[in-house]
Amino acid sequence: MPISNYAPLDEALERLSGYDIELKNGNSNHAPMVAEALCAMGRPEAVMPWIARYRDRLLPLRPPGARSHIGSWGSTLGKRDRFADWAEFFAQELQRAPWREVLDRWVARLAPGFSSAATHGVIRVGHAVRSLSVAEPACRIRELGDAFASWAATYRELPSRDSAGGQPMAPRQAIEQAPVIAPQRRRNLGNITASLAMLDEFPEFAPVIGTLDVHGDIEPLLAELTDLFARLYLTNARDTLTTIVFIHGVTSLAALGSIMPHVGETTARLALRYAWQSGCALYACFGSAAIARESPSGPDDATTLIDRAVANGDEHVIKFTEACLRRHSLAPSPAYCAAVDHVVGALRGC
């Protein structure tokens, strides 16, 4: 990976601070995450021009409600119209305690909602955490609070049930047992988050939460999971929708990789468990094929792949490229470069 350069990030975050978590079309606002990803890939000169092109899609932030106090936080989870209230709440949390302490506490609390807003909550937290590991100006602390607010405001849990039998397995074995909704039983519900509601009527899915063995060394397990979901991307990204769907199985795990060094082991293992469940949920609702047995191939020159992603301009392409190349630099796999090579042609950028 090229050397990161965070020079424009703080100005970018200041410009983006007055906008909502949703775009005009109802999709998630990716701007803070893309700005951080471009900095991480060593492309600071691309940040402000990209934001300028994206800005027309943004919605102004709705003001906090008359009763902005979150109070009993559990009763306010999953209410998108309370994002501004949650942002104020987390701003106060981050004033009262160091950010790593807040991170550990709230990743543990929100982990059961890992899939919330198609995993954008945890992904945004991961980008914010990585920027804070470089420097800790006030705007980056605020962005972590806003990232947590987006996770809390979109919170939704997937069906979970302890399995009556069977031993937890390694990722490759566990994914072979993951249930998939038959295509004729699927309903087109408009977006990823709505489609995951199909799992409420698919009882075979609930035991998935317990099928992965989360014991052993954490980093190798994360590497194996991320490689697995990159391969699932390659075998299941058939069109624009499924390409975007299976991107999130990788980028959410990469985000967790940024978070785990700053939280305790208990929190990290808990988050891994729900990250696995979330990836399986995407597979259950949109998957059609298991992972490829043969080794994929693609160009492995990081600079060329980054050039192509920046030229493409799509928010998913940029974030996916950064996530894949980062994981490839930590635990090399041909799946990552092949996936990046594919996504540039699969999604049309801005």
C-alpha positions in Angstrom: 0.0 0.0 0.0 1.2 3.6 -0.7 2.0 5.8 2.3 -1.1 7.3 3.9 -1.5 11.1 3.9 -4.1 12.6 6.2 -3.4 16.3 5.4 -6.8 17.2 4.0 -9.0 15.0 6.3 -9.7 17.5 9.1 -10.9 20.2 6.6 -13.0 17.5 4.9 -14.6 16.5 8.1 -15.4 20.1 9.0 -17.1 20.5 5.6 -19.1 17.4 6.0 -20.2 17.9 9.6 -23.5 19.5 8.8 -25.0 16.7 6.8 -27.3 13.8 7.6 -26.5 10.1 7.6 -28.8 9.6 4.6 -28.5 10.9 1.0 -31.4 12.4 -1.0 -32.1 9.0 -2.5 -32.3 7.4 0.9 -29.0 5.5 0.7 -26.2 6.0 3.3 -23.9 9.0 3.3 -20.5 7.6 2.5 -18.6 10.9 2.4 -16.6 10.8 5.7 -15.6 7.2 5.0 -14.5 7.9 1.5 -12.4 10.9 2.6 -10.6 8.8 5.1 -10.1 5.9 2.7 -8.5 8.2 0.1 -6.1 9.5 2.8 -5.3 6.0 3.8 -4.4 5.1 0.2 -2.1 8.1 -0.1 -4.4 10.1 -2.4 -5.0 13.4 -0.4 -5.3 15.4 -3.6 -8.4 13.5 -4.5 -10.4 14.2 -1.3 -11.8 17.7 -1.9 -12.6 17.2 -5.6 -14.5 14.0 -4.7 -16.4 15.8 -1.9 -17.3 18.6 -4.3 -18.9 16.1 -6.7 -20.7 14.2 -4.0 -22.1 17.2 -2.1 -25.2 17.6 -4.3 -26.4 14.2 -3.0 -26.2 15.2 0.6 -29.1 16.2 2.9 -28.7 18.8 5.7 -28.6 17.5 9.2 -32.0 17.5 10.9 -31.8 19.3 14.3 -32.1 17.5 17.6 -35.5 16.9 18.9 -37.1 19.0 21.6 -36.1 16.2 24.0 -32.6 15.6 22.9 -31.6 13.6 26.0 -31.2 10.0 25.1 -31.9 8.8 28.6 -32.6 5.0 28.5 -30.4 4.4 25.4 -31.8 0.9 24.7 -35.3 2.3 23.9 -33.9 4.8 21.4 -31.9 2.4 19.3 -32.9 2.1 15.6 -34.7 5.4 15.3 -33.2 7.2 12.4 -34.9 10.5 13.2 -32.9 10.6 16.4 -29.4 10.7 14.8 -28.8 14.3 15.9 -29.8 13.4 19.4 -27.4 10.4 19.4 -24.7 12.6 18.0 -25.1 15.0 21.0 -25.1 12.0 23.3 -21.8 10.6 22.0 -20.2 14.0 22.0 -20.9 14.1 25.7 -19.6 10.5 26.1 -16.4 11.4 24.4 -15.9 14.4 26.6 -16.3 12.4 29.7 -14.0 9.5 28.8 -11.0 8.7 26.5 -12.1 7.6 23.1 -10.7 4.1 23.4 -12.8 3.6 26.6 -15.9 4.8 24.8 -15.0 2.6 21.8 -14.8 -0.6 23.8 -18.0 0.0 25.7 -20.1 0.9 22.7 -18.8 -1.6 20.3 -19.7 -4.3 22.8 -23.2 -2.7 23.3 -23.9 -2.3 19.5 -22.3 -5.5 18.2 -25.6 -7.4 18.0 -26.6 -4.8 15.5 -23.5 -5.2 13.4 -25.6 -5.5 10.2 -27.4 -2.2 10.9 -27.8 0.0 7.7 -26.1 -2.7 5.7 -23.1 -2.5 8.1 -22.5 1.2 7.4 -22.5 2.0 11.2 -19.6 -0.2 12.0 -17.8 0.7 8.8 -17.9 4.4 9.6 -16.7 3.7 13.2 -13.8 1.8 11.7 -12.7 4.6 9.4 -13.0 7.1 12.3 -10.9 4.9 14.6 -8.2 4.5 12.1 -7.9 8.3 11.6 -7.8 8.8 15.4 -4.9 6.3 15.6 -3.0 8.8 13.5 -3.9 12.0 15.3 -6.6 13.1 17.7 -7.9 16.6 16.7 -11.4 17.5 17.9 -13.0 17.0 14.5 -11.9 13.4 14.4 -13.2 12.8 17.9 -16.5 14.3 16.7 -16.5 12.1 13.7 -16.2 9.0 15.9 -19.2 10.3 17.9 -21.2 10.8 14.7 -20.1 7.3 13.5 -21.4 5.8 16.6 -24.6 7.9 16.3 -25.2 6.5 12.8 -24.8 2.9 14.2 -27.2 3.5 17.1 -29.8 5.4 15.0 -30.0 2.6 12.4 -29.6 -0.3 14.9 -31.3 -3.6 14.1 -30.6 -7.1 15.3 -30.7 -10.2 13.2 -32.5 -13.4 14.3 -30.3 -15.4 16.7 -30.8 -18.7 18.5 -28.3 -20.9 20.2 -27.9 -24.2 18.3 -29.1 -27.3 20.1 -26.1 -29.3 18.8 -23.0 -29.3 16.7 -19.6 -27.9 17.3 -18.4 -24.4 16.2 -16.3 -24.6 13.0 -13.6 -22.8 11.1 -14.9 -20.2 8.6 -14.5 -22.5 5.5 -16.4 -25.3 7.1 -19.0 -23.0 8.7 -19.9 -21.2 5.4 -20.6 -24.5 3.8 -23.3 -25.1 6.4 -24.8 -21.6 6.1 -28.4 -21.7 5.0 -29.5 -19.7 1.9 -33.0 -18.6 1.0 -34.1 -20.3 -2.2 -34.3 -17.7 -5.0 -38.1 -18.4 -5.6 -38.7 -17.4 -1.9 -36.9 -14.1 -2.1 -38.7 -10.8 -2.3 -37.3 -7.7 -3.8 -37.6 -5.2 -1.0 -35.7 -2.3 -2.5 -32.5 -2.3 -0.5 -30.1 -4.4 1.6 -31.5 -3.4 5.0 -35.1 -4.1 4.0 -34.2 -7.4 2.3 -32.6 -8.7 5.5 -36.1 -8.6 7.1 -36.7 -11.9 5.1 -34.6 -13.6 7.7 -37.4 -13.1 10.3 -39.4 -15.6 8.3 -36.4 -18.0 7.7 -35.9 -20.0 10.9 -33.0 -21.9 9.5 -30.9 -18.7 9.8 -31.1 -18.0 13.5 -28.5 -20.7 14.6 -25.8 -19.3 12.3 -24.6 -17.0 15.1 -23.1 -20.1 16.9 -21.6 -22.0 14.0 -18.3 -20.1 13.9 -15.5 -21.0 16.3 -14.3 -17.6 17.6 -11.6 -19.1 19.9 -7.9 -19.0 19.0 -5.8 -16.1 17.8 -8.0 -13.2 16.8 -6.0 -11.7 13.9 -5.6 -14.9 11.9 -9.4 -15.6 12.3 -10.1 -12.1 11.0 -7.8 -12.7 8.1 -9.4 -16.0 7.3 -12.9 -14.4 7.5 -12.0 -11.5 5.3 -10.4 -13.7 2.6 -13.5 -15.9 2.7 -15.9 -13.0 2.1 -13.7 -11.6 -0.7 -14.1 -15.0 -2.3 -17.8 -15.0 -1.7 -17.8 -11.6 -3.4 -16.1 -13.1 -6.5 -18.6 -15.9 -6.8 -21.8 -13.9 -6.0 -21.3 -10.4 -7.5 -23.5 -10.9 -10.5 -25.0 -7.4 -11.1 -25.0 -3.9 -9.5 -27.1 -4.9 -6.5 -25.2 -8.1 -5.6 -21.9 -6.4 -6.2 -22.8 -3.7 -3.6 -24.2 -6.3 -1.3 -21.1 -8.5 -1.2 -18.8 -5.5 -1.0 -20.1 -5.0 2.5 -19.2 -8.4 3.7 -15.5 -7.4 3.1 -15.5 -3.7 4.1 -17.3 -4.4 7.4 -14.6 -6.9 8.4 -11.9 -4.6 7.3 -13.4 -1.9 9.5 -13.4 -4.3 12.4 -9.7 -4.8 11.8 -9.2 -1.1 12.4 -11.2 -1.3 15.6 -9.9 -4.5 17.3 -6.4 -3.2 18.3 -8.1 -0.6 20.4 -10.7 -2.7 22.3 -10.4 -5.6 24.7 -10.3 -9.2 23.7 -13.9 -9.9 25.0 -15.3 -7.0 22.8 -13.2 -8.1 19.8 -14.5 -11.7 19.9 -18.0 -10.6 20.4 -17.8 -8.3 17.4 -16.3 -11.1 15.3 -19.2 -13.3 16.1 -21.7 -10.7 14.9 -19.6 -9.8 11.9 -19.8 -13.5 10.9 -23.6 -13.5 11.4 -23.9 -10.3 9.3 -21.9 -11.7 6.4 -24.0 -14.9 6.5 -27.1 -12.8 6.4 -26.0 -11.1 3.1 -25.2 -14.6 1.7 -28.5 -16.0 2.8 -30.6 -13.2 1.2 -28.5 -12.6 -2.0 -26.1 -15.5 -2.5 -26.3 -18.1 -5.2 -22.9 -19.8 -5.1 -20.4 -21.1 -2.6 -16.8 -19.9 -2.6 -14.6 -20.8 -5.6 -12.2 -23.6 -5.0 -9.7 -22.4 -7.6 -7.4 -19.5 -6.8 -8.6 -16.2 -8.4 -6.2 -13.9 -10.1 -6.0 -10.2 -10.9 -3.4 -7.5 -11.2 -1.5 -7.0 -8.0 0.1 -3.6 -8.5 -1.5 -1.4 -5.7 -0.8 1.9 -7.4 -2.5 0.9 -10.6 -5.5 -0.5 -8.7 -5.8 2.7 -6.7 -5.5 4.8 -9.8 -8.4 3.0 -11.3 -10.6 3.3 -8.2 -10.0 7.0 -7.9 -10.7 7.5 -11.6 -13.9 5.5 -11.3 -15.1 7.6 -8.3 -17.8 5.4 -7.0 -17.9 5.5 -3.2 -18.2 1.7 -3.0 -15.3 1.2 -5.4 -13.0 3.5 -3.5 -13.8 2.0 -0.1 -13.7 -1.6 -1.3 -10.3 -1.0 -3.1 -8.8 0.4 0.1 -10.2 -2.4 2.3 -9.0 -5.2 0.0 -5.5 -3.7 -0.5 -5.1 -3.1 3.2 -6.1 -6.7 4.1 -3.9 -8.0 1.2 -0.9 -6.1 2.7 -1.5 -7.7 6.1 -2.4 -11.2 5.0 -1.8 -11.7 1.2 -4.5 -13.5 -0.8 -5.1 -13.4 -4.6 -8.8 -12.9 -3.9 -8.3 -9.3 -2.9 -6.7 -8.1 -6.1 -9.1 -10.1 -8.2 -12.0 -8.5 -6.3 -10.7 -5.0 -6.8 -10.1 -5.7 -10.5 -13.7 -6.9 -10.8 -15.4 -4.0 -8.9 -14.0 -1.2 -11.1 -15.8 -2.7 -14.1 -18.9 -3.7 -12.2 -19.9 -0.3 -10.8 -20.1 2.9 -12.8 -18.5 5.8 -10.9 -19.2 9.5 -10.7 
